[in-house]
Amino acid sequence: MVGRTVARAWGVWIVEENEWFADLPVILEIGSQRVTVCVNRLEDLSITWDDPIDTTTGPTWWNDWTLQWRSDVHPALQDAVGRTVTAVGLTEYDFRLTDLSNGQVSSAWVLTGLALALGDTGLWVHNACDENGLQTGLPPEDHEHRTTWLDPAPRATPPHGAPFFR
């Protein structure tokens, strides 16, 4: 994906509600190929390459909503279109559980999303409590979040508007 331009980005629109349906996949057309990302549950992150989803036909769901694929469902997707991918990363969250009977904390890193560095900004498709979340910019980096960047990795933000990525 690195070096290719995001040509189009798709999400599912609920016609009756006039809103984005975050439960179904997000499709990114990067160069001449597609990357499909979908989060269904806390531990379920699906990333597929060249998924044959037909965006000219409305998807179906268990209820009777009228759904359609649209390229304008979310500002983060719109911001990504036309930008070149400069780095790709997988994001994780440090999921912690506390045993209330003894106070013992257990911890495990779980995959949460796909991050694309896009020049001076980014797109993060991530777990938003059992549905897709979309964010313009890069994911957080702190004690609970980490990103494993594939080469090349973005650098920290330089001061005063200098180029953001190598």
C-alpha positions in Angstrom: 0.0 0.0 0.0 2.9 2.4 0.7 3.4 4.8 -2.2 -0.2 4.3 -3.5 -3.0 6.8 -3.4 -6.3 6.3 -1.6 -8.6 6.5 -4.7 -11.9 6.0 -2.9 -13.3 5.0 0.5 -16.6 3.3 1.1 -18.9 2.8 4.1 -22.5 1.8 4.5 -25.3 4.3 4.8 -28.7 3.7 6.5 -31.1 5.5 4.2 -34.0 5.7 6.6 -31.8 7.1 9.5 -29.7 9.3 7.2 -26.5 8.1 9.0 -23.4 5.9 8.7 -23.8 2.3 9.7 -20.6 1.5 11.6 -21.3 -2.3 11.9 -20.5 -3.2 8.3 -17.1 -3.0 6.6 -15.1 0.0 5.5 -13.6 -0.4 2.0 -10.5 1.5 1.0 -9.5 1.5 -2.7 -5.8 2.1 -2.6 -4.2 2.2 -6.0 -6.0 -0.5 -8.0 -6.7 -2.8 -5.1 -9.1 -2.8 -2.1 -8.5 -3.2 1.6 -11.6 -4.1 3.6 -11.6 -3.5 7.4 -14.4 -4.5 9.8 -14.6 -4.7 13.6 -17.4 -6.9 15.0 -16.5 -7.6 18.6 -13.8 -6.6 21.0 -11.5 -9.4 19.7 -12.6 -9.5 16.1 -10.7 -7.4 13.6 -10.9 -8.4 9.9 -8.6 -7.0 7.3 -8.9 -8.5 3.8 -7.2 -7.7 0.6 -9.2 -7.5 -2.7 -12.5 -8.6 -1.1 -15.1 -9.0 -3.9 -17.8 -6.8 -2.2 -20.0 -5.3 -4.8 -20.4 -1.6 -3.9 -23.0 -1.1 -6.6 -25.5 -3.3 -4.8 -26.8 -2.4 -1.3 -25.7 -4.7 1.5 -28.2 -6.7 3.5 -28.6 -6.9 7.3 -30.8 -8.8 9.7 -33.4 -5.9 9.8 -35.3 -4.2 7.0 -33.2 -1.1 6.7 -32.4 0.2 3.2 -28.6 0.2 3.1 -26.2 1.5 0.4 -22.5 1.8 -0.1 -21.4 5.5 -0.2 -18.2 7.3 -0.4 -19.3 10.2 1.8 -20.4 8.4 5.0 -17.7 9.9 7.3 -15.3 12.9 7.2 -12.3 10.7 8.0 -12.9 8.6 4.9 -13.3 11.7 2.8 -10.1 13.2 4.2 -8.1 10.1 3.2 -9.2 10.2 -0.5 -6.5 11.6 -2.8 -3.7 11.1 -0.2 -0.7 8.8 -0.6 -0.1 6.1 1.9 3.3 6.7 3.5 3.2 4.0 6.2 0.9 1.2 7.4 0.4 0.0 11.0 -1.6 -2.4 13.1 -2.9 -1.0 16.4 -3.3 -2.8 19.7 -5.0 -2.0 23.1 -3.9 -3.2 26.5 -7.1 -4.8 27.6 -7.2 -5.2 31.4 -9.5 -7.2 33.6 -9.7 -7.0 37.4 -10.7 -10.0 39.4 -13.1 -8.4 42.0 -12.6 -11.3 44.4 -8.9 -10.7 44.9 -8.1 -7.5 43.0 -5.7 -9.2 40.7 -5.3 -7.6 37.3 -4.8 -9.6 34.1 -3.7 -7.9 30.9 -3.5 -8.8 27.2 -2.8 -6.8 24.1 -5.6 -7.2 21.5 -5.6 -6.0 17.9 -7.8 -3.0 17.4 -7.3 -1.5 14.0 -5.5 -0.5 10.9 -3.6 2.8 10.7 -2.5 4.5 7.5 -0.1 7.4 7.6 -1.1 9.8 4.8 1.6 12.4 4.5 0.9 15.0 7.2 -2.2 13.2 8.5 -3.6 9.7 8.8 -6.6 7.4 8.9 -7.3 5.1 11.7 -10.0 2.4 11.3 -10.4 0.9 14.8 -12.6 -0.9 17.3 -15.1 1.5 18.7 -16.9 -0.8 21.1 -17.9 -3.6 18.8 -18.2 -1.5 15.6 -15.9 0.4 13.3 -14.5 3.6 14.5 -13.0 6.1 12.1 -10.5 8.9 13.0 -8.6 11.4 10.9 -5.0 11.4 12.1 -2.9 8.7 13.7 -3.8 6.5 16.7 -2.8 7.4 20.2 0.6 6.2 21.6 0.4 5.7 25.4 0.6 3.0 28.0 -2.7 1.5 26.8 -2.3 1.9 23.0 0.5 0.9 20.6 1.0 0.7 16.9 3.3 -1.7 15.1 4.4 0.2 12.0 5.5 -1.6 8.9 8.4 0.0 7.1 8.6 2.9 6.9 7.4 4.0 10.3 6.3 7.6 10.8 8.4 9.8 13.1 7.2 11.9 16.0 5.6 15.2 15.1 8.3 17.8 14.4 7.7 21.4 15.5 6.5 24.3 13.4 4.9 22.6 10.4 8.0 20.6 9.3 7.2 17.4 7.2 5.5 14.8 9.4 6.8 11.6 7.8 10.1 10.5 6.3 
